[in-house]
Amino acid sequence: MLYLSMDKHILQQEPLWNYFSQTQKDLVLEGQYLTQDIIRDHAFHFKDYSFLIFPFAKTYEGFLKQLFKDVKFISHLDYISDHLRLGKLLSPHLEIRLGERSLYRKVSECGSEALAKRIWQTWKLGRNEIFHYFPHNLKAVSFRAAEQTIEEILETMREAYNELKLMRVKNRLMQYN
């Protein structure tokens, strides 16, 4: 586990940290505090640790919206809209139906299909499977599984930032040279 097993300030030394909004930084710091300073000692055992994932999942959503706006996959109006549904736009199952509006397609074309799949899988893992309640299938998350999901969210953000944002900057610089 890169994130949780290391010093909690490692993430703050990465370029990704500087890309986060202050709200996203606060969510990550709160999530780190919960995970490392409150829960890690196992003074109390919960049946479900999915609440540890929430600050990171919320950061992930905000990060994706910001990244997609910055690389021109969505407009500023989409970014500030209360009606933008990232899960729908990221779904590979809706790519054909959404056409040019499909974020899955845009990531595949401008980045890679592997990145598009990873962003989608992380969305499902860190949001859909955690925050939906189904009476016949209540998915309780162990502490270890929560750590793994948090790490997956952070790694996916790193990869998306590196592949989409930094690649876009490099391409702009090459256009001017």
KEPAKOL-187097 format. One record per residue: residue in three letters; x, y, z of N, C-alpha, C in turn. Coordinates in steps of 0.2 Angstrom, whole numbers, plus 5000, padded with zeros to 4 digits. Example, Ala and Ser with C-alpha at 12.3 -4.5 7.8 and 13.67 -1.06 7.14 Angstrom:
# residues 2
ALA506649725039506249785039506649845039SER506449895035506849955036506450005039
//
This chain:
# residues 177
MET500449945000500050005000500450065000LEU500550094995500950154994500650214999TYR500050224998499750285002499750275009LEU499450225012499250215019499850185023SER500250155020500850125023501450175024MET501450225020501950275020501750335025ASP502250375026502150445029501550475026LYS501050495030500450525027500550595023HIS501150615023501350685020501650665013ILE501750605011501950595004501550614999LEU500950614999500450634994500550714993GLN500650744998500750814998501350844994GLN501850794993502450814989502350794982GLU501750774980501650754973501350814969PRO501450814962501150864958500450864959LEU500150804959499450794960499150834966TRP499450834971499250874977499150944975ASN499550974971499551044969498951054964TYR498751004961498151004957497451004960PHE497450974966496850974970496651044972SER495951054972495651114975495751114983GLN495651164986495751164993495251124997THR494651114994494151074996494351004996GLN494650984990494850914989495450894994LYS495950944995496450934999496150925006ASP495650965008495350955015495050885016LEU494750865010494350795011494950745011VAL495450745008496050695008496350695015LEU496450755018496750765025496250735030GLU495650745029495150715034495150645033GLY495150615027495150545026495750515029GLN496350545028496950525031496950525038TYR496650575041496550575049496150525051LEU495550515048495150455050495450385050THR495850375044496150315043496750295047GLN497150345048497750335051497850355058ASP497450405060497450425067496950405072ILE496350385069495750365073495650295072ILE495650265066495450195065495950145066ARG496550165064497150125063497250085069ASP497150115075497350075081496850025083HIS496250015079495749965080495449965087ALA495450025090495150025097494350005097PHE494050015091493349995090493349955083HIS493049905083492949865076492249875074PHE492249905068491649915064491449855059LYS490849855058490649795053490749825046ASP490749885045490849915038491249975039TYR491749975035492250035035492150075029SER491650065025491550105019491550185020PHE491350205026491350275028492050305027LEU492650265028493350285027493450305019ILE493050275015493150285008492850355005PHE492350375009491950425007492350495005PRO492750515009493150575008493550575001PHE493850515000494250504994493750494988ALA493250464989492750454983492450524981LYS492350564986492150634984492650674981THR493250664983493850694980493950674973TYR493850614972493850584965493350614961GLU492750624963492250654958492450724957GLY492650764962492850834960493450834956PHE493950794957494550784953494350774946LEU493950724945493750704938493450764934LYS492950794938492650854935493150904933GLN493550924937494050974936494550954930LEU494750894930495250864925494850874918PHE494250844918493850844912493750914909LYS493650964914493551034912494151054909ASP494751044912495351074910495651044904VAL495450984902495650954896495150964890LYS494650994892494051014887493650954885PHE493550914890493050854889492350874891ILE492350924895491650954897491751024898SER491251064897491251134897491251164904HIS491351224905491251254912490551244915LEU490051254910489351244912489251174915ASP489551124911489451054914489751054921TYR490351084921490751074927490351104933ILE490051154933489651184938488951164939SER488751124934488051094934487851044940ASP487251054942487051004947486750944944HIS486750944937486450884933486950844930LEU487550864930488050814926488150754930ARG488050694927488150634930488750594927LEU489350604931489950574928489850494927GLY489550464931489450384931489150364924LYS488650404922488350394916488850404910LEU489150464910489550484905490250444904LEU490450414910491050364910490850294908SER490250274908490050204907490250184900PRO490650124900490850104893490150074890HIS489650054894489050024891488650074888LEU488750144889488350194886488750234881GLU489350204879489750244874489450254868ILE489150204865488850214858488250254859ARG487850244864487250294864487350364866LEU487950374869488150444871488450474865GLY488850444861489250464856489750514858GLU489750574855490250624857490250644864ARG489750634868489650654875489950604879SER490150544877490450494881491150514883LEU491250514890491850534893492350474892TYR492050414892492350354891492750354884ARG492350374879492650374872493150434872LYS493050494875493550544875494250524878VAL494150494884494750464888495150414883SER494750374880495050314876495450344870GLU495150394867495450424861496050474863CYS495950514868496450564870497050534875GLY496850484878497250454883497450374880SER497050334884497050264881496450224884GLU496350174881495750134883495850104890ALA496450084891496650064898496550114903LEU496650174902496550224907495750234907ALA495350234902494650244902494350184906LYS494650124905494350064909494550074917ARG495150094918495350104925494950164929ILE494750214925494350274928493650244929TRP493350204925492750174926492750124931GLN493250084931493250024937493350064944THR493750114944493850144950493150184952TRP492850214948492150244949491650194952LYS491650134949491150084951491350054958LEU492050044959492250014965492250064971GLY492450134970492450184975491750224976ARG491350214972490650254972490050204972ASN489950174966489350134965489350074970GLU489850034971489849984975489849994983ILE490050054984490150074991489450114994PHE489250154990488650204992487950184990HIS487850134987487250114985487050054990TYR486450054992486150004997485649964993PHE485749894994485349844991485149794997PRO484549794999484349755004484649675004HIS484649654997484849584996485649574996ASN485949634996486649624995487049684998LEU487049685004487349745008488149725008LYS488549765005489249755004489549785010ALA489749745015490149775021490849775019VAL491249825020491949835018492349825024SER492849785024493349775029493849835029PHE494249845035494749895035495249885030ARG495449825028495949815023495649835016ALA495049815015494749825008494649905008ALA494449935013494450015013495050045011GLU495650015014496350045012496450035005GLN496249975002496449954995496049994991THR495450014992494950054988495250124988ILE495450154994495750214994496350224990GLU496750174990497350174986497250174979GLU496750134977496550124970496250194967ILE495850224972495650294970496250344969LEU496750344973497250384973497750374967GLU497850304966498250284960497950304953THR497250294953496950314947496950384946MET496850424951496950504950497650514948ARG498150484950498850494948498950484941GLU498650424939498750404932498350444927ALA497750464929497350514925497650574924TYR497950604930498250674929498850664925ASN499250614926499850604922499750594914GLU499250554913499150534906498750594902LEU498250624906497850674902498050744903LYS498150764909498350834911499050854908LEU499550814910500250824909500350814901MET500050764898500050754891499750814887ARG499250844889498950894886499450954886VAL499750964892500251024893500751014888LYS501050954888501650934883501450954876ASN500850924874500650934867500551014865ARG500351054870500251124869500951154868LEU501451134872502051164872502451144865MET502251084863502551064856502251094850GLN501651124851501351164846501651224845TYR501851254850502251324850502951324848ASN503251264848503951254846504051234839
//
